[in-house]
Amino acid sequence: MSGKTKILIVEDEPDIAKFLKRLLDMKGYQTAVEHNGRRAYERIIQERYDLVLLDVMLPEMDGFEICQRVREISDVPIIMLTARGEIENKIQGLKMGAYDYVTKPFDSTELLLRIEGMIERTKNLPRPETKRLVVGNIILYPDRYEVTVKGKIVDLTPKEFDLLKFLIENKPNVMSRDSILQNVWGYDYDGGTNVVDVYIRYLRANIEEKFNERHIHTVRGVGYSIRD
């Protein structure tokens, strides 16, 4: 099995996660482990994996929510792995977008066969990438008009969104207030460049202060830039 095949193991039980990692590493997979649901979601949307092995009972964000939110932006194969054996929970997982569902305790040989079969069936399927712009923990989805920071959706006004998008598209260049005004507000706007400073303050309040991110930089006498 090629070592280039990347699998993310999302499991909050350290012993089970260690066992799964060892099992998959022995088969030549490239594995990563995440114990926290919210951090797992952030990794899935920021990195590319060939398969996600996803537990249901996780801290901060459970497997069902992770699966549902990932399906909005990605077709990465997901196998849900959980102690829950009731048929309604299996149905819920499949409805959320899981490709398969394995109940603990599981047979390691059966699990490997399911993983290998899933990867083989999906490796040649086209996976359209959702367009996104990234700076640090900030991810902006232009087509969906959505911004997330550390996996959490941020509620921005249309102008705040457009301003953030313009800065990220031009990172790390310093953009003058006039350039920002023309590209975000339009050439016919005559309200003055101070509106740029006001909206920069809004972005800093909604993103940087709220999530402890520091990416927007002021260049005195020139304008603003955004950097990783």
N, C-alpha and C positions, 0 to 999 in steps of 0.2 A: 504494500500500500504506500502510495507516495506520501512523503513527509510534507508536501505542499498542501495537503488537504487539512484545512483548519477547522477544528471543532471547539466550541465554547461550552464548557461544563458549568451549569448554573445549579449549584447544590449547597445548601447551608449546613449540612451535616459534614464536618471535616473528614471523618473516617470514610464516608461514602464517596465524597469528592476525591479523596486521595486514592481510593481503590479504582474509581473510574478513570482517573488520570493515568494511573499506572497501566491499567488494562488497555487503554487506547494508545498510550505511548509505545507499548510493546508491539502494537500492530502498525506502527509507523506513522500514526497521525500526529499532526502538530496541535497540541492542546493548550488551552488556557482555562483557568478556573476562576469563578466569581461566586462569592457566598451571599452577596446582598442583591436584592431584586432591582433596586433603582440603579445601582452601579452597573448591573448586568445589562439593563436596558440602554444605558448610555454607551456601553461598549458595543452593543449590537448595532446601534445606529451610527456609530462613529467608525467602526472597523468592518472588514469584510470577512465573514465566516462561511464555510461550506455547509455547516450543520450546527444547530444549537441543541444541546441536551438539557432540557429545562425542567427543573423541579417546580411543583405548584406552591408548596408552603414555604414562602421566603419572607425575610424581613423587608419592610418599607414598600415593596411592590410585589404582589403575588404573580405566579406564573401565568394565570389567565389574563391579567391586565397587561403583562409584558407581551404576551402573544398577540393580543388584540391590537396593541399600539404598534408593534413591529409590523403587523400585516398592513398597516396604513401606508408604509413606505418601503417594504421589502418582502420578497418571496423566499427568503432564506428558509431551508427546510428546518422544521422544529419537531423534535420528538419529546413529548412530555413524559416525565419520569416522576412518579409519586406513589405514596402509600395509599392514596385514595383508590378504592377499587369499585365504588358504586358506578353503575352504568350511567347515571345522570351526569356525574363528573367527567366521565370519558366523553360523553356527548358534548358537554360544555367546552371541553378542551378542543375538540375537533371543530366545533362551531367558531371558536376564537381564531382558528387558522392553523392548528397543529396538524402536521402530516401523519403523525402516529402517536400512540399512547402506550406506555409500558408501566405496569404496576409493580411496586416493590412488595415483597422481595422478588428479585428477578434472576433469571438464569443468565450468566455472563455470556455463554455461547449464543443464546437466543438474541440477547441485546446486540452483540457484535454483528450477527447476521442481519438484524433489522437496520443497523447503522450502515453496514456495507451495501445492503440493497437500496436504501434510501439515497445514498450518495451516487450509486451507479445509475439509478433511475433519473436523478435530477441534474447530473453533472453537465449534460449537454443542453439543458433547457435554457433559453434566453432569460436573463434576469435584468429587466430594465432598471437602471439606476435612477433613483429620484434625484433631480438636480438639487444640490444644496451648497451653501456657502458656509465655510467654517472659520472661526477665529477662536482659539482657546476652547472653552466649553460652550461657546455660542454657536448654534447651528441655525441657519436661516434657509427656509424652503421657499424659493420664489414662486413656484407654481401653486403652492398651497397657502401662500400668504401667512406663514407660520414661523415663529421663532421659539426655539427651546434653549434653555440654559441649564446645564447639568441634568438634562432629561426632563425638565419641567417646562411646560408651555408658558410663554410670557405674553401677556395681553398688551399689545402695542396699538397705537392709533395708526391709520394709513400713512401719515407723514413720518411718524417715528420709524415705521417699518421701511419706508423708502429711503430715509436718511441712513439707517443702519446698512441697508443693502448697498447703497452707493459707496459708503466708506469701505465695506468689506470687499466689494468688487475692485476697489482701487488700492487696497492695502499693499505695502505699507506706506504708500505715497502720501505726502501732506497735501490736502485739498484746501484751496483757499475758500473763504466764505462766499466770494462771488461765484466760484465754480459750483459749490454746493447749492447755492441759491438757484442758479440757472438750471442745474440738472435735477434737483428735487422739487423746487417750487415752480420752475418754468421761467422763460425769458420775460414774460409779461407781468411777473410779480413785482410790485413796487412798494412793498412794505418795509424795506430796509433789511440789511444783513443781520441786524440784532436778533431776528427770528431764528437764525441758525444757532446762536448761542443758547437761546431759550430751549430749543429742541435737543441740543447736546446735553443740557442739564436734565431734561426728561429721560433721555436714554441712560445717563449715568445713574439716575435715581432708580429706574425700573430694572436695570440690568446689573450695573457695577456695584451699587450700594446694596441691593437686595441679595445678590448672590456672591458678593465679595470677589468680583472680577475686576481687573484693571487692564483695559485694552485701549480705551479712547485717550489719545494724547493731544494736548494743546500746544501748538507752536506759536508763541506770542508774535503778533504782528503778521502772521501768515494764515493760519487756519487750523485744521484738525486732521489727525491720522488715526488709523486703527491698526494695532499690531498684535501678533500672537504673544 
